[in-house]
Amino acid sequence: MKNKTNLPILVFCFVMSLALGIVLTGCQPRVVEKIVTQEVKVEVTKEVPVEVIKTVEVPVEVIKTVEAPLPDPNKEALAVLETSLHGTTSGKAYFYSKDQGGMELLTGIPYEELKCRECHTRYNMGDKKEQIRCEGCHITAPEAAAPPMAALKLPQYADTGASGCLSCHRRQGFEIVAQKPKVDPTTNQPVTDSLGNPVMVPLTTDVHRSPAPAGKAMQCVNCHSQTEIHGDGNEYHSLIESPSVKCVDCHKIENLSDNPAHTQHGENVSCAACHVQTVTSCYGCHFNVVVPDENGKAGSEFPYKRFTGWKFLVKRDGKYDLANLMAVTYSEGDETKTFAVIAPNFGHTVSNLKGDMNKACAQCHDNANVKAYNETGKIVLTRYNPETKALEFPAAAGVVVPVPQDYQQAFQLAFMKIVNLADVLAAEPAKQEATAIWEYAKDGVDLWQMLFAEPLDKMPPQMQFNFPTPTPMP
């Protein structure tokens, strides 16, 4: 019982003690804090802007390249060949016609009645008569007609004997195949071999068509383009009018050497006038050979002589330019009529003229023909020698023959004629030239013609040169 009485008293005493403590501490409970420090690793993540690349599929149109078929060269050629100079042969008809002051004025025979018009570019008889033929030019072997143009052959390269372009362009063929005896420059005597036979060398050389070392062994088609040979669809009267290669197409003006000839004459003299060594003239053809007789038979033209060793100077397009002279006879009974034509012409005898500039300039400016003209008013081109019964060509001594204003009176020419025309026509074509017997006909020209050119307005002044020798002339 005693224990139960004391419990409330103890509780009361505890409560009172607690209250008294609160009062003594400002009525705030007393809190004892214990600070505990601990290292904590914290990862800090920084937000970085990220560029999001999205791939979008776009439809792509596939372009296919289709190669067009190459044009047929045969069809291209035939499309324009009809109007080309080879197709029309109008070059011959143009210079012959009376409208141009040609030989028709002497003969009175229309061009259509002459054998000349039967050109190799057309068939002459049979079902194909007057049709264009390709194999007239494109021949390398009898069994292989019409190869590519580049296969045309020159004689020094031929493997079958076919001559391509030269089957008709015979003056050019003469330039290539003609030879002369080699002369020793120290003794001026012919050089002979071990058997005593004369050593022969080419009569003319050319830096383009001659074999090495004289030239680069180029062929006709290296300069004469397909457009020139097949035509361009237009009709022309001459190669001079039609598109053709020019020296400056390869030899650019800005690359020429700065020598006195180029600087002095570059604007008033053509390249050919100086660089071509000579032209080849078919002098003295007897026209009656190509005129059909009463039976319709005619022969092929050939001259009294193929002569090289001179070149003529005319004025063309404001420049001194190269020309040639062709002379013809025509017989009517006992009467012989004579004709001569001068026209621009390019000889395939080009030289680079390296060496002695004095000699090069002297072609025109220390010239025997000009001196003869200044002294006598005459230049003797050809004359008959009764002792040899042959023609001489004295103008060749001066090489260059300038054509003066009064050339019709100044130029002196002699002519020969065939006296056995019937025998010539009766002979095989290949033997007609050898069958002909020539005799003196007359002096003087009955009819002159000049085409695509005019005489010089003045003759070249004569002077002596003393350039350092040798002088390079690239």
Helices and strands as residue ranges (DSSP letters): H 2-24, H 73-81, H 85-88, H 90-96, G 98-100, H 104-107, G 111-113, G 115-117, E 139-141, E 144-145, G 149-151, G 155-157, G 164-167, H 170-177, E 179-181, E 183-184, E 189-190, E 200-202, H 220-223, H 226-230, H 247-250, G 253-255, H 260-265, H 271-275, E 279-286, G 287-290, E 305-316, E 319-332, E 335-344, H 357-365, H 368-376, E 379-380, E 383-385, E 390-392, G 394-397, E 400-402, H 407-410, E 411-412, E 414-418, H 421-426, G 429-431, H 432-435, E 438-443, E 447-450
